[in-house]
Amino acid sequence: MNALRGITWPYAVMALLAVAAVAVGLLRPQLIPTAAASDKKPGATQRVGQNPPPQLFTDAEIDTIGKEAAAQRAKADSLFAQWKTTHGTTRDDKAFAVWAAQQVPAPPSAKQRSAELHQVQELAKTRTTAGKKAATWLELYGKKDIWKVYLHDQRELIPAAQGTAEKAGLKAALKLAKTISDQLAAKDEQPAPFVLDPGLRPEKHIKPGAKGPYSYPSRHATGSAAAVTFLTALAPHRAEDYEWMRAEVLYSRLYMAGHLPSDLTAGTLLGDLIGDYELAINGH
């Protein structure tokens, strides 16, 4: 494993994402709640700032899942063009949610999922203390917070009104990602790897015969893809960093048996569609 790789951002996110930058303390006053704000729920930047990332997974470890996620991009763009032709750029979350869910492939066969489970079981044998620490951090902050931190950094460079609109757009995308992925998971009822094999996560205390939690598609993957698609359109030169963090989040879900590979690719496709939708609504 390596530490967070050399991101050269000169602004706030360095203090929040890199342990070394936190040590410098450039934004320390922003990370310590004042007496007046002590009763306010900490925001994403505070939460991440108070618990900076440990050493994450190496580029070699995340390479395969990163490429599989990136491969969903062109497919999502092509599908979304069909939606846009019919519906334009008017917000209609209810209709879009129905349509987007229909674009997600049906879960793979039991035979394929069994083969994927074997991959996850083999990966579980390689777990280390450092790997578990990295995966735990990524699971905790990879749903929403890390993407909000990235946007916070971008907002330092743009007019306040534009920043407020972009913040609202990312929030809407993440909310839609959770809603649709959860609805699909409940409908398809595909058990998570640690349900299929409780030995993968004994601390979960899965009861014999349990059916859920369900894992297809992955909520982490859906939210990450929606965020990456949205953020990349706002700051294309940072695309590589966003895609890297997405791969870190996805790999962590395999590493700790939260998902199978097909859960992640399905979630990525769905998230890309959601990102495209939110961008279109916001005129990007």
Steps between C-alpha positions, in 0.01 A plus 500: 500500500600861462383823650265721306683553175650832410204725435629853449182692577594831664174551683289371788466136405872439555453578866209261516621210291874472560643426843805709425293800408295466815826510693581831339179630653410748229127462560506394863281794611226382262510144630450586868137589581462834675294540814220657299492209258555223753138389481504480120543164332851477349513527122689270264816710508505492879434128519777415255731757652455343842571153361745532208550196276748230594723347235267388223531221244769505234433586138576139408234370738226728373593492132258230383189630673592852392508399134173308531334807649639732232365269229143587603542865400440473126202269548341739748551801273338319209202394711453844649494657154182300442342638816599854412356471150163406645490702821736790445663661802196552722527344844269203547663285766210256525495419128877495479529259791268254326686534173849478650410185694392340174844563349681299765560141380323221681715333766738237361418132522546304818797328337671829421435641846642181649817551296519861614452392860801272461706802389393692809579201723850478354553873548388471862793265565742783421358750749742685725450729797595799285264387225209470741572847632502645150181319402323613815587864431390472137172334596427773753584802285466362148121527478476878520757684709808464284313633197371796697856576607614497139224742406580720797851537360368595156264757648798697631572604141159611373232763576289426807172469312647249258649304787164487677331367186766234449474393863125456457557303179741256663268457798209422267709249303610317815145491634367359173780244495398371842130494414526309172773257608310413819178444306673272251678305772170437678339389174778267379577352845859396431670421834830667581810275497519498880143367506581225252808414705470633859860401563610793286375748762432312825465829688178563304331215694286387208224264613470163322256526212521880479427645156626857535669744495475509122785621285397540134569770400750650742396827664865597547566444130189689394577802715868503405426483128237773521747720687790431263288574193367821653831625641698418186273720290571787739877447511616271216868535590433321828331200340792266569487571873125446516525173309781385727297564813201321348717195434620513861142501626394217269797282585429544870155350445652189344773484762254487790244282316233766486445446128574281201660646184168505312342699785762765444482524121120516511517774760757690296279496190205623703708770664636622168143538375407697809802724460409568138144580603601747768749670268238540229256656744768742617589603145835324471 
